[in-house]
Amino acid sequence: MEQRSITESIIHSKIEKNLTPTVLRIENESHMHGGSASDSHFKLTVVCQSFRELSRVKRHQCIYALLSEELSSGVHALALHLYSPAEWEKQQGNIPVSPDCQGGSTIGVE
């Protein structure tokens, strides 16, 4: 099993403590965005009973609030896949694949 970075550990701890999810998967996708040494891009899959009562926007706001410190100090992007247990069951555990980095501001630059 691969060891978590400090940032991954903090993200895991905050979500686990505050939401007690039934599923929590954190993937560091920084290597897809110009630097494997950075902790800048993460894909989070969270399945939580409390998400049953929240809209998708409210779910995202919940995660952003929990991770506000990380987002202001190095984490550049979060790909969020947030489900209630019933939605997760319909997904059959399938998580969307993240696209390759498009190069940010270099798109269309010759």
Buried (B, 14 or more C-beta within 10 A) or exposed (E): EEEBBEBBEBBBEBBEEBBEBEBBBBBBBBEBBEEEEBBBBBBBBBBBEEBEEBEEEEBBEBBEEBBEEBBEEEBEBBBBBBBBBEEBEEBEEEBEEBEEBEEEEEEEEE
